[in-house]
Amino acid sequence: MSSKTILAGLLSLILSCAPALADGGGGGSRDSSDTGGGQRSGLSSKATQAVVKTLTSGFQRCGTLPQIYKFDCYRQTYKLAAQKLNGNQSYAEAYKALTMVEATLTKAVKQNLDPDQKPKRKGLNLYRAVKPAAVPQIKRQATSAMQRAETILLRSPASKKEHYTRIAEAVNSNKVLLRSALLPGGMIRLAWSLLKTAVPA
């Protein structure tokens, strides 16, 4: 076999592999809406769902704690949700909104820690207690921060509307549960709300 024939064969092989190499070796086009966790940019249904799930399940977990421990749990929930988006510029506004809520709760909890109460463990996490007298004030601060976060999300560019609206709905749900859980009889309403969420109509 001549050297020209070998060279032509190699060239043909390289050209046939070019589309797969350009596509990351997957043999098909990569959808920016589903990065699979390997790519930290672009709007992603997977990333959006991860944030929504973190906010929703986190608040359900916080709802089972005594009132004075709830706010540190809420703080950790928003911290975890924001971490899902850290470094992804397509979610810059959402990251800002979530970290704003986290910062508000961090400051409120730190300023109102109850030194007479030991941290409470739930699963792998430890939650710090706030002073009972500070609960109404912290609740107002948290609710206000969630409202601002929701506004930021709902004012997102049209190209991000679908993803940001889903996150905004989760934040709004958190806000409703926060108000309900801290009112007299709130745990009953919270349990009923979670039951309706878990069991389709």
N, C-alpha and C positions, 0 to 999 in steps of 0.2 A: 504494500500500500504506500503510495507516494506521500511526501510530507505535505503537499497541497491538499490532498484528500483528508488527511488527519486534521489539518488546520481548519478546513471547512467544516468538518464534523464538530470540532470543539466550539467553533463560532456559533453553529446552529444550536448546540446544547445550551450555551450561555444565553442566547437570545430567547430560547424557549423558557428558561428559568427566570428571566427578567421580571415578568409580571408578579410572580410569586415572591421574589425578593423585595420588590417595591411594596408589596402588600404585607410585609412582615412574615412571609413564609406560610400564610394561612390559605393561600389559593383562592381568596375571595376578597372583596372590598371590605374595609373596616368601617363599621358604622360608628360615627362619633357619639351616637346616643347610648352606646354600650361599650365602654372601654375595657370591661372585664377586670378592672382594678390595676392593670399594668400601665395605664396611661393617665397622668395626673392633669389632664387638661380636657376641655370640652364638656358641654352639658351631657349628662349621663343619666339614663333612667335608673341604673343601678345605684349611682351615687345619691340621687334624689330620694330613692326609696330607702336607702340606708339611713339618711337623715330623718326622714319621716318616722321610720320604725324606732330609731333611737329616742326621738322625742315622745312618741306615743307610749312605748313600753317603759321608758324611764319614768314618766309621770304616773303610770299605773303602779310601778314599784314604789314610788315616793308616797303614793296615796295610802299605802299600808303602814306607814311609819307614824309614830306619835307626832302631833302637830309641831312641836318645837324642833324636830329633826327634819321636817319636810324641806325647808329652804336650802339647807346644805345639799340635800338630795337633788333638788331642782337645779342648783348651781352645777353639780357634777353632770347632770343630764345635758345641760346646754354646752358644757365644755366638751363632752364626748361627741355631741352632734356637730359642733364647729370643727372638731378635729377631722371629721369625715371629709371636710371641704378644704382643709388647709393646703395651700399651694396650688389650688386649681383656680386660675384667674377667671374662668367662666362663671364661678360662683362667688366672686369677690363681694358683691352686695349682700348675698345671703350669709357669707362668713362674717361680714361686719355686723349684720343684724343679730346673729346668734351670739357672737362674742360680746356685744353690747349688753345683752340680757345676762350673760355669765358674769361680766364685770360688775353689773348692778347688784346681783345676788352675792358675789364675792365680798364686795364692800359692805353690804348690809349685814351679812352673817358675821364678818370680822368685827364690825363695830358693836354687835349685840350678842356676842358669845356669852353663854351662861357657864361660868367656871364651876358651878356647883353640880353640873350634870356631866357624866362621863359620855364619851362618844359611843354611839350605838352601831353595832355591826349588823349588816344585812348582806348575806352572801360574802363576797370578797371586799366589800366596801365598808368604810367607817364614815358615819355622819355625825357632825357636831351639832350641839343644841344651841338654840338662841333663847334669850330671856322671854318668858311668856308674855310679859308686858309689851315687848317689842313686836310681837306677831302682827297686830293690825297695821303698824307702820311699814314693816317689811313687805307685807302683802300688797299694800298700795304701791310701793316702789316696784315690786316684781310685776304687778299687773300693768303698770304704766310702761315699763320697759318692754313687756311683751306686745303691748299695743303699738309702740314705736317700731318694734321689729316687724310686726305685721304690715305696718304702713310702708316701710322700706321695701319689703318683699313685693307688695302689691303694686308698687310704683316702678317695678322693674321694666326694662326694655321689652318690647313686644316679642323679640326673639327668645326671651327667657321666660315668658309668661307662664307657660305650661308647668315648668319645673318649679318656679318660684311660688306659683299659686298653691301647689301641693304642700310646700313647706309652710306657707302662710296659714293654710288650713290646720296643719298640725300645731302651729304656735297658738292659733285661736282656740283650738280644742284644749290646749294646756291652760290657757287663760280662763276658760269656762270651768274647767275642773278645779283650778286654784280657787276661784271664787266660791264654788260650790262646797269644796271640801273643808273650807275654813269658816263656814256658816253653821249655826245650830242645825243639827240633823244632816249636816253635809255628807257624812260618811254613808248614810243611807242613799242619798242622791248620787254620790260617787259610785257606789256599788251598782245601782240601777243603770247608770250611764255606761259603766263597763260591761254590764250584762247585755245591754242593747247592742253594744259594739261587737261583742263576741258572738251573739246569736242573730243571724240575719232575719229580717222580718219575713 
